[in-house]
Amino acid sequence: MDVNGKANFKEIDEKLKQLNKPAVKTIQSEDGDIIDCVDIYKQPAFDHHALKNHIIQMKPSFDLKEERLSSKNESTKLAIFQTWQRSGSCPEGTVPIRRIRREDLLRAKSVQQFGRKPHEVVLKSNTTVEHKDGQLPSINTTALAMPVIVNRSAATLVTVGYNYIGAKADINVWTPNVEAQDEYTTAQIWLKAGPGDNFESIESGWTVNPQLYGDKRTRLFAHWTKDSYKTTGCFDMTCSGFVQTSSQYLLGGSIEPVSTEFGQQYDLTVGIYMDPNTANWWLKIGKDVPVGYWPASTLLFYLNHSSTLVEWGGQVYSSNVKKKPHTKTGMGSGQFASGLRGNACYMDNIAIVDFSMQLKYPQWVGTWADEQYCYTALNYQEGYGTLPIFYFGGPGQNYNCP
């Protein structure tokens, strides 16, 4: 029997067997997820041909001092957690992995495409990001060329011009509307290197992605690609590549609580840092907890040395962006950047790391919005002596974005 005209049940069952590893312990989360605590040495990463003999690096060899870069009172930060943590914990020596079920694969466009970002459809002509933040020192005043991508709409803060070996931010957490099952929205950090049509990217943040996860909850995600999403990489642990070391955080796990308009604001701290001794790119979540790493020496090529472009912000994937009628899928809080704190989604404590191994605000930044009547980007400085806070987002379809 054909499923979606693409796959049959035998193919699906074989894929499930490949994806789901034997569990030492199983946790049933109240949000409907099943979490398998898998022996750290039996996780999906080791299915990758390049990682067959990989020796796990249990923790980073560097210790970045997580000084807060903004002058805001950090005691007002409110903690978030993952829903599954209320139902149990994984024992030491295991890592939590969200179990993939048959219905998850049935929602995918194909079994092969499951867990991947759709291929970017890029127009030939590039557009430019103007250098807008005059209050910051500029490494150059030339505009930055950004590719025009047909099926994605982004609103981002961009920095280029140096070799970056890390980036972080406190990402404000919301649950924006996602109109169609095959659309998704993210708030995230990207570190990229390589040519524009074949770049490498490692990414993390939060997403609402009903096709992948089967609901419209806000979830922590990580993603990588070696060829601009053409054939490599995936979300979370849905393919081999990311080596998890922490039993504390679940990639793909739902996050709560989320922010409310003019109410409490909740942030997810995300940092991605290259270990200068191993070239592994570490993902840290929350108060400096190393979750795991992408082994660059075996997985990647350009990112084996450093990233040359960092972006912070949001992205909406839909076949109905940049056309009419536009999707109603929201980005960030679903409100425009001009709404500022309590209304718009923000990123605070933005920093990069270079080979000095110091966290610092980027020397040059520019803001970019693909469709400024649908989703906006604003780097806003509250007062003299404070660092800017980046606001982004929007509702998608509205009076000015038909």
DRENTOR-515936 format. One record per atom (N, C-alpha, C, CB): x, y, z negated. Coordinates in steps of 0.1 Angstrom, whole numbers, plus 5000, padded with zeros to 4 digits. Each point is the difference from the previous one (the first is absolute). Glycine has a CB too. Layout:
BEGIN
XYZ;...
//
This chain:
BEGIN
500849885000;499250125000;500950125000;498149884988;501650225021;500850125000;499550104989;500449975025;500550104970;499750114990;500450135006;500349844980;498850255021;500350135007;500549985014;500550104977;499349785028;500549975014;501549995000;498150125009;502649874979;501450015000;500649884994;499950244999;499649714989;500649904992;499049894997;501650174991;498949715006;499249904995;500349974985;499849905024;499350024970;500249974986;501349934997;497549994998;503049935011;501249924998;501250104999;499149805012;500950304997;501050105000;500050084987;499950015025;498850024970;499850084988;500549924988;498150125010;501649754989;500449924989;501549994999;497949885001;502850115011;501449995000;500750134995;499849845020;499650274984;500550134996;499850024985;499450105022;499549854972;499750014986;501149924992;497550035004;502849865002;501049914993;501350065000;498749805007;501650275004;501350075001;500150134991;500249925024;498650154974;500050124993;500049984985;498850115019;500449794976;499749984986;501049894994;497650075004;503249984987;501049914995;499549934987;501850145009;498749754987;499549934988;500150094988;500749785009;498350224982;499950094989;500449934987;498250135012;502649944980;500349954986;498950034991;502550045004;496850074999;498850054993;499150085009;501350014978;497449985020;499150085008;499150094992;500049815017;499850314987;499250104993;498850045009;502150084986;496749915008;498950055007;499750154995;499049765002;501250335007;499850144996;498550045002;502450065007;497250044984;498650045000;499650075013;500150024975;500950035033;499650065013;499949905011;501250204993;498849675004;499849895010;501349945005;497950125006;503249954992;501349945005;500449884992;500750235007;500049674999;500649894994;501550035001;498149835005;502650174983;501450025000;500849884996;499650244994;501349725015;500849884997;501450054995;498849865018;501650084970;501350034995;500949895006;499150104978;501749955032;500949915008;501450004995;498550035020;502149854979;501550004997;500750105008;499849754993;501150335001;500750115007;500849945012;500150134979;500349755020;500949945011;499149945011;501849964983;496950045015;499149935010;499150115007;500149784987;500250345011;499150115006;500250015015;500250134978;498849935029;500150005015;501250065006;497650024998;503250074995;501250065006;500949895006;499850194983;500349705010;500949905005;499649925012;500849994976;498050045029;499649945013;500750065011;497849954991;502850175007;500750085011;501349935003;498950224992;501349755021;501249935004;501350064995;498849925020;501250224979;501250074996;500249994984;499850155020;499249804973;500150004985;500149864995;498750224999;501549685009;500149874995;500949974989;499449935023;501850134978;501049984989;500250134992;501149835014;497950254985;500150134993;500049984985;498850115019;502149954974;500150004986;499350124994;502249875001;496850114991;499250114995;500850104991;498049855001;501950275002;500550114991;499050034990;501550105018;498749864969;498950014991;499750154995;500749774992;500350325009;499750144997;500950085007;499249944978;500550195024;500950095008;501350024992;498050125010;503149914998;501350024993;500250144997;500949815012;498150284991;500250144998;498950044989;500950055024;499450074970;499050054990;499850155003;500749824983;498350215024;499750145003;499450064988;499749965025;500850154971;499350074989;498750075005;502350044988;496649915007;498750045005;499650144993;499349765004;501650344998;499650134994;498850045009;502450064992;496750015001;498850065007;500550135006;498349894985;501350135028;500550115007;499250124998;501049855017;497750134980;499150124999;500050054985;498649925019;500950204979;500150054986;498649984993;501750175008;497449764999;498749974993;500249924988;498950025022;500249984969;500049924988;499749865003;499450204986;501649715013;499849865004;499149924991;502250015011;497650044977;499249934990;498649995004;501550074982;498150015028;498650005005;499749895010;499950254995;501249685009;499849905010;499349884994;502150075012;496949884995;499149894995;500449875007;498150164996;502049744996;500549875005;498949935008;501549984981;498949955030;499149915007;500549864999;499550195017;499749724986;500349864999;499449925012;500250014974;500149865027;499449925010;498949914994;502150005014;496849994993;498849944994;500349854995;498650145016;502249794991;500349864997;500749994986;500149945025;500650164971;500849994988;499149994988;501750145010;497049894991;499049984989;499749854998;499050235004;501349695006;499549865000;501249904997;498250065016;503049994982;501149914997;501350065005;498549815001;502650124998;501350045005;500849885005;500050194983;500949845025;500849895006;501349974991;499250065023;501149814975;501249974992;501350055006;498749814990;502350205002;501350045005;500549895009;500550134979;500249925032;500549905010;499049985011;501349894982;497550175017;499050005011;499750145005;499049784990;500450235021;499550125006;498649995004;502350065008;496950054989;498549995004;499850035014;499550084977;499849835030;499750015014;498549985002;502349925007;497150185000;498549995002;499749895010;499850254996;499449665000;499649885008;499350055013;500049854980;500450105031;499350035013;498949895002;502150115010;496749934993;498949905002;499649995015;499250044976;500049865027;499649985013;499250135006;499949754995;499350314996;499250115005;500950125003;498149934986;503150085007;501050115003;500549985015;500750014975;499649875028;500549985014;498950015010;501749854991;497050125006;498950025009;499850145003;499049794991;501350305000;499850155003;501050055009;499050034977;502249915024;501150055008;499749995015;501649944982;499150155025;499849995015;500549875006;500250255001;500849704993;500649875003;500849954988;500050055025;500249824975;500849944989;501450065000;498649785001;501950235011;501450065002;500150144995;500349855020;498650234982;500050144996;499750024985;499350055024;500349854969;499650024986;501250064992;498449805002;501250304991;500950074991;501050105006;499949804987;500050215026;500850105007;499350135003;501249815011;499650304990;499450125005;499849995015;501150144982;497849915024;499949995014;501150085007;497549984997;502849975015;501150075008;499750145002;500449785012;500650314987;499750145003;499950025015;501350074979;497750005025;499850045014;500550155001;498049845004;503250175002;500650135001;499950075013;501649924983;498050215017;500050085012;501450045004;497750084995;502649945017;501450045004;500450134995;499749875021;499450234979;500450144996;500150004985;499050105020;502049974975;500250024985;499550144997;502049854999;497650174988;499750134995;500950034989;497649975006;502450164989;501150044991;499450044987;501350075019;499549904970;499850054987;500850134998;499549764991;499850345005;500750134998;500550004986;498550125016;502749944982;500550024987;499350114993;502349925007;496950044982;499050094995;500450064986;498349885013;502550044980;500250044986;501250094998;499049784994;500750355008;501150105000;500750024987;498750115017;500649854972;500650024987;501149894997;497850104992;502349805017;501049904998;501250025009;498249844992;503050135004;501150015009;499849915012;501550064981;498949995031;499749935012;501349945005;498150145005;501949734999;501349955006;500050045015;500149814983;498750215023;500050055013;498650065002;501749835009;498150255001;498750065002;499449955013;500750214988;499849685018;499449955012;498849914996;502250005011;496950004998;498849924998;500349855002;498550195008;500749734985;500349855000;498949945009;501050004977;499549915033;499149945009;499449884993;501350075020;497349924980;499349884995;499249945011;499950114977;500149755024;499349945010;498450014998;501949845003;497450175008;498550014999;499549855000;499950235011;499549734978;499549864999;498550005002;501949944985;497649985024;498650015004;499149954989;500749975024;499749924969;499049934991;500350034985;499849825017;501050284980;500350044987;499950154998;501449794996;498250264993;500050144997;500750024987;497950055013;503250044986;500850014988;500050154996;501449805006;498850224981;500350134994;501149984990;497650095003;503649965001;501249974992;500950114997;499849785010;501150204980;501150084998;501249935005;499050114979;501949955029;501049935007;501450064996;498449955019;502649974979;501450054999;500949925009;499650084977;501349995030;501049935009;501350074998;498249935017;502950024989;501250075000;501149944992;498750205004;501049714987;501049944991;499949855001;500050204985;500949735008;499849864997;499449984987;502049945014;496850014986;499249994987;500149854996;498550195006;501849794981;500049864995;498949984989;502549985006;496550114994;499049994991;499050115001;501549884985;497250105010;499050105000;499049964990;500350065024;499050034970;499049974990;498950114999;501749884987;497350095006;498950104998;499049944990;500350115023;499049984970;498849964992;498950025010;501050064977;498349845026;498950005010;498750004993;501449895018;497850224984;498750014994;499149895006;500350254997;498949684994;499249885004;498650045002;501649854988;497850115024;498650025003;499449885007;500450255001;498349755001;499449905009;499250075011;499949834980;500850215031;499250075010;499149905008;501950175002;497249895005;499049925008;500849945012;498150154993;501649725010;500549945012;498849955008;502249934989;497650135023;498749985007;499849865005;500150245006;500949715001;499949875007;500949894994;499350125021;500449764980;500849894994;501449995006;497949884996;502250165017;501349995006;500850134999;499149825016;500550274976;500850124997;500650004987;498550135015;502649954982;500550014987;500650144998;500549754999;499750284988;500650134997;501149974989;497950135005;503249954996;501149984990;500450144994;500849795013;499950204976;500850114994;501349934997;498050144990;503149915016;501249924999;501350085003;498649815007;502550124991;501350055004;500649905011;500450104976;500249975034;500649925010;501550045000;497949995014;503049914987;501450025003;500349945014;500750014975;499850065034;500249955014;501450035005;497650045004;502849875006;501250025007;499949935014;501450024978;499450025031;500049945013;499250085011;500149784988;500050175024;499350085011;498550014999;501949935015;497550184990;498650024998;499149895005;500650245002;499849695009;499149905005;500349864994;499850135021;501249864970;500349874994;500650024986;500549915023;498950184970;500550044987;499849894989;499650245006;501249764984;499849924988;499450094989;502049855006;497150094986;499350074990;499749914988;499050155017;501349914971;499549944987;499150104993;502249854998;496850104996;498950094996;499349944988;499650075023;499950024969;499149964988;499150114996;501849844993;497250135000;499050094995;498749934997;501150195013;497849884989;498749944998;499250005013;500050064976;499149855025;499249995013;498549954996;502149955014;497050094995;498749945000;499949935014;498950174984;501049705016;500249925012;499049885000;502550085002;496349945002;499049894999;500249885008;498450184995;502249845017;500349885008;501049914994;499550145020;501549924974;501149924994;499549944986;501750145012;497749944980;499749964986;498649964997;501850154994;497349885016;498649954998;499150094992;500949785003;499650344992;499250094993;500650145002;499549824982;499950285011;500450145002;500650054987;498250045017;502549884976;500850044988;501350065004;498949824986;501650275005;501350065002;501149904995;499150234998;501849745011;501049894997;501450055002;498349835006;502650124986;501550025001;500449925013;500450044975;500450025033;500549925012;501550035002;497749995010;503049914997;501350035005;500049945014;501149984977;499750085032;500049965014;501450025006;497650065002;502849865008;501250025007;499849965015;501449964979;499450105029;500149965014;501450025006;497550055003;502949875006;501350015006;499950065014;500949814987;497950195019;499850045014;498750095002;501349795007;498550314984;498950095001;498649925001;501550175010;498449734982;498749924998;499749915012;499250184985;501749805024;499749925012;499849854996;501350175015;499849774980;499949864997;500549964986;500349965024;500350144969;500649964987;499350084988;502249955012;498049994976;499550064988;498649994997;501850165004;497849884984;498649984996;499850074987;499949785011;498850224984;499750054987;500349904990;498250145010;502449914978;500149914988;500849885003;497850094992;501649795004;500749875002;499449925011;500650014975;498650055034;499349925010;500949955011;498050144995;503349905005;501049935008;501349994992;498950085022;502049854982;501349994993;500850135002;500049755002;500850294988;500850125001;500350074987;499150035023;499850004970;500250074987;500249904989;498550195008;502649844984;500449914989;499550064987;502049915013;497050034981;499450054988;500849954988;497750025010;502650064980;500749964988;499250024987;502150065012;496950034989;499250034988;498749924999;500950235001;498849734986;498849934998;498950094996;501349804993;499050335007;499150104994;499050065010;501850054984;498749985029;499250075010;499649905011;501150224994;497749805011;499449925011;499950085012;498849864984;502050115027;499950075012;498649965006;502550005004;496750105000;498749975005;498950014989;501049865018;499550164969;499150004989;499350134998;501449834989;497350175007;499350124998;500550084988;498049895011;501850244991;500550104990;498850074993;502250045014;497949984973;499050084994;500650074987;498249855009;501250254986;498950085006;500450085012;498850004978;500250065029;500450095011;499550144996;499849815018;500750294989;499750144997;498650035003;502450065004;497050044989;498750055004;500150155002;498949824986;500150235023;500150145003;499850094988;499149945023;501850154975;500150094989;499949934986;498950175015;501549704985;500149924988;501449964997;497649925004;502649964990;501349954997;500749965013;499249924978;502150115022;500949975012;501049894996;499750245009;500449664999;500949894997;501049985012;498249884987;503050095009;501150005009;500749865000;500450244997;500149725015;500849875001;501450055004;497949865007;503050114985;501450035003;500649905009;500350124978;500249925034;500649905009;501450055004;497749945009;503349974990;501350045004;500649885009;500350154979;500449895031;500749905009;501550045000;497949955014;503049974982;501450034999;500949895005;499550154980;501549895028;501049905004;501149984990;499550075024;500749814973;501149964991;501350025007;498549844987;502450255010;501250035008;501049885000;499750244995;500149674995;500949885000;499549885008;500750084977;498049915025;499549895008;499350035013;499849894978;499850245023;499250055011;498649955000;502050015014;497649934975;498649964998;499250134996;500649764993;498250255013;499150124997;499049964990;500350095023;499849974965;499249964988;498750095000;502149934988;496850005009;498850074997;499850014985;499049915022;500850214973;499750024986;498750064998;502450034995;496849924996;498650054997;499950044986;499149855018;500150264979;499850044986;501250064994;498249824998;502050154989;501150054993;501349925003;498450084982;502049935030;501349945004;500149854999;501050214992;497849725012;500049865000;500449955014;498249994982;503049935019;500349955013;499149885003;502450074997;496949945014;499049905004;500749895009;498150174999;502849875009;500749915009;500750085011;498349824996;502250125015;500850075010;499849945013;501650064983;498750025027;500249965014;501549975002;497950135008;502549754996;501549985002;500450055013;499949804985;500650325015;500350075013;501149935008;499450214989;501649735004;501149945007;499549885010;501550074981;497449875015;499649895008;498750035008;501049854984;498250255011;498750035005;500150125011;499049924978;501850175019;500050135008;501450035006;498250084984;501850025025;501250045006;500450144997;499549845019;499650264986;500350144997;499950034986;499150065022;500049894971;499850024985;501049934992;497650045004;503349895002;501149934993;500950104994;499849805015;500250334990;500950104995;499350114993;501549955019;497450104987;499350114993;498750035009;502150104990;497149985004;498850055007;500450145006;498349874985;501150165026;500350145006;498850095000;501849895014;497050054983;498850084999;499149954989;500250045025;499350054967;499149964989;498750085001;502049954985;496949985013;498750075001;499249964987;500049995026;499350114969;499149984989;498650055005;501850034982;497149895015;498750055005;499049895002;501250205010;497949834999;498949905003;499949975014;498850094981;500549805022;499849965014;498749925001;502549985004;496750055006;498849935003;500249925013;498550184988;501249695011;500049925012;498649985005;502249884993;497650155019;498649985006;500250025016;498850084979;500349845028;500050025014;499250135004;500249755004;499250314985;499250125002;500650134994;498049855000;503450154999;500650134998;500450065013;500949924977;499350215023;500450075012;499049985012;502449984993;496350005003;499049995011;498650044993;501349825013;497750194995;498750034995;499049895003;500450245003;498849724988;499950054986;501249944992;497550025001;503050074990;501149964991;499549914989;501250225006;499749704989;499749914988;499750094988;501449815009;497750144982;499850064988;500849954988;497750045008;503349884996;501049954990;500850114994;500149785012;499950234975;500750114993;501549974997;497850074990;502950045008;501449984996;500250074987;500849995024;500049954967;500350064987;498749994991;501750165010;497849954986;498750014992;498850015009;501250104981;499149925032;498950035010;499750155001;499049774994;501850314998;499950145001;501250065006;498550004980;501450125026;501150075006;501150044990;498550085018;502749934987;501150044991;499850134992;501549885016;497850214990;499850144994;499249994987;500150105023;499249794975;499349984987;500950004988;498249885013;503050084989;501050004989;499649904989;500650245005;500149774984;499949904989;498649984995;502350054993;497349825005;498649974996;499049995011;500550124979;499949925033;499249995012;500749925011;498850224993;502449835010;500849935010;501049904995;499750215014;500749704993;501049904997;501450075000;498649805009;502350174982;501350064999;501149904998;498950214991;502349845012;501249924996;500950104992;499949845020;500550124968;500850084992;501349934997;497950104989;503149985005;501349944997;500649935012;499349974977;500550105035;500649955012;501550015000;498050065013;502749834990;501550015000;500649905010;499950064976;501349975028;500849915008;501349974993;499050095022;501749804982;501349974995;500949995012;499049874980;502250195019;501049985010;501249924993;499350225013;501849784994;501149924995;500750064987;500449935023;499150194973;500450054986;499349924989;500450235010;498649694994;499249924990;499250094990;501749825003;498050305002;499250094991;498650025007;502150124992;496949884999;498650045005;500050155002;498949804988;500650255023;499950145002;498950035011;502450034994;497150095005;499050045010;500750025013;498650124983;500849835028;500650015013;500450145004;498749805007;502550215000;500550145004;499150065010;502349934994;497149995015;499250065011;498749915000;502050085014;496949994987;498749925002;499150085009;500249904977;499050035031;499050055008;498749934998;501850075017;497150004985;498749934999;499549965014;499550124978;499749785023;499549965013;498649944998;502349955008;496850095001;498649945000;499749975015;499350124978;500449765025;499749965014;498750075005;501149784996;497950234995;498750065003;499650094989;499349805014;501150334987;499850094988;498650044998;502350085005;496849895003;498650024997;499349884993;499950165020;500949734980;499549874994;500749974987;499449925023;501950104977;500849974988;501150115000;499549755001;500850304987;501050114999;501149974990;498250165005;502949924996;501249984992;500450144995;500849795013;499550224974;500450134994;501049984989;497750095006;503549974996;501049994989;499850134992;501749865014;497950134974;499550114992;500950024987;497749965009;502850164990;500950034989;499150094990;502149995014;497749954974;499150074990;500650134995;499149774994;502150235004;500650124994;501550015002;498150014983;502550105014;501550015001;500749904991;499750255006;501349695000;500849914991;499549855000;500650204987;498249785019;499549865000;500249945014;498350054982;501749825019;500249945013;498649985006;502149884993;497850125020;498749995007;499349864997;500850165018;497949854982;499249874999;499449995014;499550024975;500549865031;499549985013;498649955000;502349945008;496850134998;498649965001;499749955014;499350174982;499849735019;499749955014;498649945000;502449975005;497050015006;498849935001;498950075008;500649894979;498250045021;498850065006;499049895003;501450175011;497449884993;498949915002;499949925013;498850154985;502149895024;499849955014;498950085006;500749774994;498350165012;498950075007;499350114992;499749795014;500350334991;499350114993;499650105011;501249974978;498250155019;499650095009;501150045010;498450094983;502849935012;501150045009;500849885006;500250214986;499449675010;500749885005;498849915004;502150034985;497449995027;498749945003;500249855003;499250215009;
//
